[in-house]
């Protein structure tokens, strides 16, 4: 689902065309919004010099046609394309934006596509030049062009398997869309803790901390345990994560005790508030009734724990029946296959992300090398004059950095076109893997949870049978 809007960009009063173009394109390419330019693509222009290239084409258009720009003239167009939260990835959103721009302009206008990921909803800023590539014509806006653009955007979204916005009557229109809250660093830590316990419950608190470190988190021990991920600026205390994730709650989870999580919002827990809204719980781990009785919880709690066990194992049996996994060996094999598939997809995702970063860096080096080679050759003819180097320090430094990068590259240096083709291929594979990854993660969690429930239940049954046999033996004596 994508909401689209066509916005003419006008020449402002008392400002030059170059200034106006730079302001618009700089906002679209903002590093903080596009993950340092990772989600910026372009057609027939370079994103780093797009404002200059647009201006050069416009000046050439003025020479060819004799029409000079006037105040409030349209100098470029922007397409704003916003996607439904959680329905697409930044890479796919950028690809959809590129296809939208290409089909809308029919390849006759240069453009950039900048995908912003700083908000809960991913959205594109597509800026295309007012004049055509040959500087002979200009874009002609037409009546109901916004409706045509929306139809084209919906068509491309459907081709990518996304939903479209349903038609509504004027009385049903809303002034503003409410988007869900974007996940925070605390959410990431809570998800990781849940994943650790779903895979294999740690035997001790130290083993739990080592599992956090094994997943790339730095642990600071002291009066309060704090953790910090690679992209975090500050350490976050476990006690700030809310009920179910504090040091005491982690120790209870290790001991298979029950934790009453009354709120998903840690701020409510810190303030002592109780959330009224309840969420549906997943299949819970079967309780160890014997350990609960040993801790003197009382007969009332024992009765509740037995009822809880019955409900939990009933859900598990229904799940296993639907999946055709009535045999424990089949369940174990299915859980292992799901885990292996999840690990493979996760590893492949990391490989693709690393290669995409390499391609981006190599592409920039090739561009820098080509752009600064002429200056370097002049520097060489001047016998590496120090004054000349100081005057052209930046391009010469970029040239040397590019040469150093080429020396480290294994094999012949590919062309920009080859790199772009590989980049697009990897992005497509990453999008496909991401869809499979979400399904595999859900399947793995369900199977591991069911396996854990069965093991707890069968273990409890075996213990009860042993106690019964032991009592019979004592009676016979």
C-alpha positions in Angstrom: 0.0 0.0 0.0 1.4 3.4 -1.0 -0.1 6.9 -0.7 1.3 9.1 -3.6 1.3 12.8 -4.2 2.7 14.9 -7.1 4.3 18.1 -5.9 5.6 20.9 -8.3 8.8 22.6 -7.0 8.8 26.3 -7.8 11.6 28.8 -8.2 11.6 30.9 -5.0 11.8 34.7 -4.9 15.3 36.2 -4.5 16.9 32.8 -4.7 18.8 31.2 -7.6 17.8 28.1 -9.4 20.9 26.3 -8.1 20.1 27.2 -4.5 16.5 26.0 -4.8 17.5 22.7 -6.4 20.2 22.1 -3.8 17.9 22.7 -0.9 15.3 20.3 -2.3 17.7 17.5 -3.2 19.7 17.8 0.0 16.6 17.2 2.0 15.7 14.2 0.0 19.3 12.7 0.3 19.6 13.5 4.0 22.0 10.9 5.5 20.1 10.6 8.7 16.9 9.7 6.8 18.5 7.4 4.2 21.0 5.4 6.4 24.0 7.4 5.1 22.8 7.4 1.5 22.3 3.6 1.5 18.7 3.9 0.2 19.3 6.5 -2.6 19.2 5.5 -6.3 19.2 7.6 -9.4 18.7 7.6 -13.2 21.0 9.5 -15.7 22.5 11.5 -12.8 24.8 11.1 -9.9 23.1 11.7 -6.4 26.1 13.7 -5.1 25.9 16.2 -8.0 22.2 15.9 -9.0 21.4 19.6 -8.3 24.3 20.7 -10.6 23.3 18.3 -13.4 19.7 19.4 -13.2 20.8 23.1 -13.5 23.1 22.4 -16.4 20.3 20.7 -18.3 18.0 23.6 -17.6 20.6 26.1 -18.8 21.0 24.1 -22.0 17.2 24.1 -22.4 17.2 27.9 -22.2 19.9 28.1 -24.9 18.1 25.7 -27.1 14.6 27.2 -26.8 15.4 30.8 -25.8 13.1 30.5 -22.8 14.6 31.8 -19.6 13.2 30.8 -16.2 10.9 33.3 -14.4 9.9 33.8 -10.8 7.7 31.0 -9.5 8.4 28.8 -12.5 8.4 25.1 -11.9 12.0 23.8 -11.8 11.4 20.2 -10.8 8.7 17.8 -9.6 8.6 15.6 -6.5 6.7 12.4 -6.0 6.1 11.6 -2.4 5.3 7.9 -1.9 4.4 6.6 1.6 4.0 2.9 2.4 2.0 1.1 5.0 4.2 0.4 8.1 5.6 -3.1 8.2 4.5 -4.1 4.7 7.8 -3.5 2.8 11.5 -3.2 3.3 13.6 -0.1 2.6 15.2 -1.8 -0.4 11.9 -2.9 -1.9 10.5 0.6 -1.3 13.4 2.2 -3.2 13.0 -0.3 -6.0 9.2 0.5 -6.2 10.0 4.2 -6.2 12.6 3.7 -9.1 10.0 1.7 -11.2 7.4 4.4 -10.5 9.7 7.2 -11.6 10.9 5.4 -14.7 7.4 4.5 -15.9 6.0 7.9 -15.0 8.7 9.8 -16.9 9.1 7.1 -19.6 12.8 7.4 -19.1 12.9 10.9 -20.6 13.8 12.8 -17.3 16.7 12.3 -14.9 15.6 11.6 -11.3 16.7 10.4 -7.9 14.8 8.2 -5.5 15.6 8.7 -1.8 13.9 6.3 0.7 13.5 7.8 4.2 13.5 5.3 7.1 13.5 7.7 10.0 9.8 7.3 10.7 7.5 4.4 11.4 6.3 4.5 7.8 8.8 4.1 5.0 8.4 6.7 2.3 10.1 7.8 -0.9 11.1 11.3 -2.1 11.4 11.1 -5.9 12.7 14.3 -7.5 12.8 14.4 -11.3 14.1 17.2 -13.6 11.6 19.5 -15.2 13.4 19.3 -18.5 14.1 16.2 -20.6 17.5 14.6 -21.0 18.1 16.1 -24.5 17.2 19.6 -23.1 14.7 20.1 -25.9 11.4 19.7 -24.0 9.9 20.1 -20.6 7.5 18.0 -18.6 3.9 18.9 -19.2 1.6 18.5 -16.3 -1.9 17.5 -17.2 -5.4 17.5 -15.7 -5.9 14.8 -13.1 -2.2 13.8 -13.2 -2.3 13.0 -9.5 -5.0 10.4 -10.0 -3.0 8.8 -12.9 0.1 8.7 -10.7 -1.8 7.1 -7.9 -3.1 4.4 -10.3 0.4 3.7 -11.6 1.7 3.5 -8.1 -1.1 1.1 -7.1 -0.3 -1.1 -10.1 3.4 -1.3 -9.2 2.5 -2.1 -5.6 0.3 -5.0 -6.7 3.1 -6.3 -8.9 5.3 -6.4 -5.8 2.6 -8.2 -3.8 1.6 -5.2 -1.7 -1.9 -4.0 -0.9 -3.5 -0.9 -2.3 -5.6 1.8 -0.6 -9.3 1.1 -1.0 -11.5 3.7 -2.5 -13.5 5.8 0.0 -16.3 8.2 -0.3 -15.5 11.9 0.5 -17.4 11.6 3.9 -15.1 8.7 4.9 -11.8 10.5 4.2 -9.5 11.1 7.2 -7.3 14.1 7.7 -4.4 12.1 9.1 -3.2 8.5 9.3 -2.1 7.2 12.6 1.0 5.0 12.4 2.2 2.5 14.9 5.1 3.3 17.2 8.5 2.5 15.7 10.5 -0.3 17.4 13.1 1.0 19.8 16.5 -0.3 21.0 14.7 -1.7 24.1 12.4 -3.6 21.9 15.4 -5.2 20.1 16.9 -6.3 23.4 13.5 -7.7 24.6 13.1 -9.6 21.4 16.7 -11.0 21.7 16.0 -12.1 25.3 12.9 -13.9 24.2 14.8 -15.6 21.4 17.5 -16.8 23.8 14.9 -18.5 26.0 13.0 -19.9 23.1 16.1 -21.6 21.7 17.5 -23.0 24.9 16.9 -21.9 28.4 20.2 -20.9 30.0 21.3 -22.9 33.1 22.6 -19.8 34.9 22.6 -16.0 34.8 26.2 -16.0 33.6 25.3 -18.2 30.7 22.5 -15.8 29.8 24.9 -12.9 29.8 27.3 -14.9 27.6 24.5 -15.5 25.2 23.9 -11.7 25.0 27.6 -11.2 24.3 27.5 -13.9 21.7 24.8 -11.9 19.8 27.0 -8.8 19.6 26.0 -7.0 22.8 28.4 -5.5 25.3 27.6 -6.3 28.9 28.5 -4.1 31.8 28.4 -5.8 35.2 27.9 -3.9 38.4 25.1 -3.0 40.8 22.8 -3.0 37.8 23.4 -5.1 34.7 23.5 -2.9 31.5 23.9 -3.9 27.9 24.8 -2.0 24.7 24.4 -3.1 21.1 26.7 -2.1 18.2 24.4 0.8 17.1 23.6 2.0 20.6 25.2 5.1 22.0 24.5 4.4 25.7 24.2 1.3 27.9 20.6 0.3 28.9 19.9 -1.3 32.2 17.9 -4.5 32.2 15.7 -3.1 34.9 14.5 -0.4 32.4 13.2 -3.1 30.0 10.0 -3.7 32.1 8.4 -6.7 33.7 9.8 -10.0 32.5 13.2 -8.6 31.6 14.7 -7.3 34.8 17.5 -9.2 36.6 15.1 -10.8 39.0 12.7 -11.7 36.3 15.5 -13.3 34.2 16.5 -15.4 37.2 12.9 -16.5 37.6 12.7 -17.4 33.9 15.9 -19.5 34.3 14.3 -21.3 37.2 11.1 -21.9 35.2 9.1 -19.7 37.5 6.0 -17.8 36.3 6.3 -14.1 35.5 3.1 -12.0 35.4 3.8 -9.5 32.6 1.0 -6.9 33.0 2.2 -4.4 30.4 4.3 -4.4 27.2 5.3 -0.8 27.9 8.3 -0.5 30.3 7.2 3.1 31.2 4.1 1.7 32.8 6.1 -0.7 34.8 8.5 2.0 36.0 5.7 4.3 37.0 3.9 1.5 38.8 0.9 1.6 36.4 -1.0 -1.4 35.2 -2.0 -1.6 31.5 -5.7 -2.3 31.0 -5.3 -3.6 27.5 -4.3 -7.3 27.4 -2.7 -9.0 24.5 -3.1 -12.7 23.5 -0.3 -14.8 24.8 1.5 -17.4 22.8 1.8 -21.0 23.9 3.4 -20.8 27.4 6.1 -23.1 28.7 4.6 -25.9 30.8 5.0 -25.1 34.5 7.1 -27.3 36.8 4.5 -27.8 39.5 6.9 -29.6 41.8 9.2 -26.6 42.0 6.3 -24.3 42.7 5.0 -26.5 45.6 8.6 -26.7 47.0 8.6 -22.9 47.2 5.5 -22.9 49.4 3.2 -21.1 47.0 0.2 -22.7 48.6 -2.7 -25.0 47.5 -4.5 -22.2 45.6 -1.4 -21.5 43.4 -0.9 -25.2 42.9 -4.5 -25.6 41.6 -3.9 -22.6 39.2 -0.6 -24.1 38.0 -2.3 -27.5 37.2 -5.0 -25.7 35.2 -2.4 -23.6 33.4 -0.5 -26.8 32.5 -3.7 -28.4 31.0 -4.4 -25.3 28.9 -0.8 -25.1 27.7 -0.5 -28.7 26.7 -3.9 -28.6 25.1 -2.8 -25.8 22.8 0.3 -27.7 22.0 -1.6 -30.9 21.1 -3.9 -28.9 18.8 -0.8 -27.4 17.1 0.9 -30.7 16.7 -2.3 -32.3 15.3 -2.7 -29.6 12.7 0.9 -29.9 11.7 0.8 -33.7 11.6 3.6 -34.0 14.2 2.1 -36.5 16.6 5.4 -38.4 16.9 8.1 -36.8 19.1 10.9 -37.8 16.7 9.1 -36.0 13.9 8.6 -33.0 16.1 12.3 -32.9 17.0 13.3 -33.3 13.3 10.9 -30.5 12.3 12.2 -28.2 15.0 15.8 -28.9 13.9 15.0 -28.3 10.2 13.2 -25.0 11.1 16.1 -23.9 13.2 18.6 -24.8 10.4 16.6 -22.9 7.8 16.3 -19.9 10.1 20.1 -19.9 10.7 20.8 -20.2 7.0 18.5 -17.3 6.0 19.9 -15.2 8.7 23.5 -15.9 7.7 22.6 -15.3 4.0 21.0 -12.0 4.8 24.2 -10.8 6.6 26.3 -12.0 3.6 24.1 -10.0 1.2 24.2 -6.9 3.4 28.0 -7.1 3.5 28.3 -7.5 -0.3 25.9 -4.5 -0.8 28.2 -2.4 1.4 31.2 -3.5 -0.6 29.5 -2.7 -3.9 28.5 0.7 -2.7 32.0 1.5 -1.5 33.7 0.2 -4.7 31.2 2.1 -6.9 32.1 5.3 -5.0 35.9 4.6 -5.5 35.4 4.1 -9.2 33.5 7.4 -9.5 36.2 9.2 -7.5 39.0 7.6 -9.6 37.3 8.7 -12.8 36.6 12.2 -11.6 40.0 12.9 -10.2 42.3 11.1 -12.7 42.8 14.1 -14.9 44.0 16.2 -11.9 46.3 13.3 -10.9 47.9 13.2 -14.3 48.5 16.9 -14.2 50.0 16.4 -10.7 52.3 13.7 -12.1 53.5 15.9 -15.0 54.4 18.6 -12.5 56.6 16.0 -10.8 54.4 15.8 -7.7 54.7 19.5 -6.8 53.8 20.1 -3.2 52.0 23.4 -3.8 49.8 21.8 -6.5 49.0 19.0 -4.1 47.8 21.5 -1.4 45.6 23.2 -4.0 44.0 19.9 -5.0 44.3 17.9 -1.8 40.7 16.5 -1.8 40.6 15.1 -5.3 44.1 13.7 -5.1 43.4 12.1 -1.7 40.3 10.5 -3.1 42.3 9.3 -6.2 44.9 7.7 -3.9 42.2 6.1 -1.8 40.6 4.6 -4.9 43.9 3.2 -6.1 44.5 1.6 -2.7 41.1 0.1 -2.8 41.6 -1.3 -6.3 44.9 -3.0 -5.2 43.0 -4.8 -2.4 40.2 -6.0 -4.7 40.5 -9.6 -5.8 40.2 -9.9 -9.6 39.5 -7.3 -12.3 37.7 -4.1 -11.4 34.1 -4.4 -12.6 32.3 -1.5 -14.4 29.6 0.7 -12.8 27.0 -1.1 -14.9 28.1 -4.5 -13.7 28.1 -3.4 -10.1 24.6 -1.9 -10.5 23.3 -5.1 -12.0 24.8 -7.2 -9.2 23.4 -4.7 -6.6 19.9 -4.9 -8.1 20.1 -8.7 -8.2 21.2 -8.9 -4.5 18.5 -6.5 -3.4 15.9 -8.7 -5.1 17.3 -11.8 -3.4 17.4 -10.0 -0.1 13.7 -9.0 -0.4 12.8 -12.6 -1.2 14.9 -13.9 1.7 13.4 -11.3 4.1 9.9 -12.7 3.3 11.1 -16.2 3.9 13.0 -15.2 7.0 9.9 -13.9 8.8 8.0 -17.1 8.0 10.9 -19.3 9.1 11.3 -17.3 12.3 7.6 -17.8 13.2 7.7 -21.5 12.3 10.9 -22.0 14.4 9.5 -20.3 17.4 6.2 -22.3 17.3 8.0 -25.6 16.9 10.6 -25.0 19.6 7.9 -23.8 22.0 5.8 -26.9 21.3 8.8 -29.2 21.7 9.7 -27.5 25.0 6.1 -27.9 26.3 6.1 -31.6 25.3 9.4 -32.3 27.0 8.3 -30.5 30.2 5.0 -32.4 30.2 6.5 -35.8 29.5 9.2 -35.2 32.1 6.6 -34.2 34.7 4.6 -37.3 33.9 7.6 -39.6 34.2 8.4 -38.0 37.6 4.9 -38.6 38.8 5.0 -42.2 37.7 8.3 -42.8 39.4 6.8 -41.3 42.6 3.8 -43.7 42.4 6.0 -46.7 41.8 8.2 -45.7 44.7 5.2 -45.4 47.0 3.9 -48.8 45.9 7.3 -50.2 46.7 7.3 -48.7 50.2 3.8 -50.0 50.9 4.7 -53.5 49.9 7.5 -53.5 52.4 
